[in-house]
Amino acid sequence: VSQVTLVKVIGYDMFGPEHDTLVLKLECPKLNELHDMYKTLGAEPTYSTYRPHMTIFEKIELTDDVKQKVEQLIKDMPTITLHKIRFEDIVND
């Protein structure tokens, strides 16, 4: 996808089996449309529920200091501009 896509940052969360992956939660109809399109083409989602997100850190503890910094980041950057959207396989090391 080569067009510019605006993405709204709607919060943050901790993902992963150990809840140690910090992500920004995103709201973007275009990402949902692309997810659905790839599913109709045969892609198999890793998880049953699609939750658009951007990984910020892996293997991090969500301390009060980290929370404060992430909340400030969201205030300073309520939207993100994507110039290119790329889907790729997730490889676990």
C-alpha positions in Angstrom: 0.0 0.0 0.0 1.7 3.2 -1.1 -0.8 5.8 0.1 -0.5 7.8 3.3 -2.6 6.5 6.2 -3.3 8.4 9.4 -3.5 6.2 12.5 -5.0 7.4 15.8 -3.1 6.3 19.0 -5.8 5.3 21.5 -3.7 4.0 24.3 -1.2 1.4 25.3 -1.1 -2.2 26.5 1.2 -5.0 27.4 1.1 -8.0 25.0 2.8 -11.4 25.0 2.7 -14.4 27.2 4.8 -12.7 29.8 3.0 -9.3 29.4 6.3 -7.7 28.8 5.8 -6.3 25.3 4.7 -2.6 25.3 2.5 -1.6 22.4 0.6 1.5 21.3 -3.0 0.6 20.6 -4.1 2.0 17.2 -7.4 2.9 15.6 -7.3 2.8 11.8 -10.1 1.6 9.5 -7.6 1.0 6.8 -5.6 -1.4 8.9 -8.8 -3.3 9.7 -9.7 -3.4 6.0 -6.3 -4.8 5.0 -6.5 -7.4 7.8 -9.8 -8.6 6.5 -8.6 -8.5 2.9 -5.6 -10.7 3.7 -7.8 -13.1 5.6 -10.1 -13.5 2.5 -6.9 -14.2 0.5 -6.1 -17.1 2.8 -3.9 -15.6 5.5 -4.3 -17.2 8.9 -4.2 -14.7 11.8 -2.0 -15.6 14.8 -4.7 -14.5 17.2 -8.5 -14.8 17.0 -9.1 -11.0 17.6 -7.3 -8.4 15.5 -6.0 -5.6 17.6 -4.0 -3.0 15.5 -0.9 -2.0 17.4 2.7 -0.8 17.2 5.3 -2.5 19.3 7.4 0.0 21.2 9.5 -2.3 23.5 9.9 -6.0 24.2 10.9 -7.5 27.5 10.1 -4.3 29.5 8.6 -3.9 33.0 5.8 -1.4 33.1 7.0 0.8 35.9 5.4 4.1 36.9 8.3 5.9 35.1 7.6 3.9 31.9 3.8 4.6 32.2 4.4 8.3 32.6 6.7 8.4 29.5 4.3 6.4 27.3 1.3 8.6 28.4 3.3 11.7 27.5 4.3 10.1 24.2 0.6 9.6 23.4 -0.2 13.2 24.3 2.6 14.5 22.1 1.8 12.2 19.2 -2.0 11.4 19.1 -1.7 10.4 15.5 0.9 8.6 13.4 1.3 8.9 9.7 2.1 5.7 7.8 3.6 6.1 4.4 3.8 2.4 3.7 2.1 -0.5 5.3 4.0 -3.9 5.3 2.8 -7.2 6.5 5.4 -9.8 7.4 5.7 -13.1 9.2 6.5 -13.0 12.9 9.7 -14.9 13.7 10.3 -15.8 17.3 14.0 -16.1 18.2 
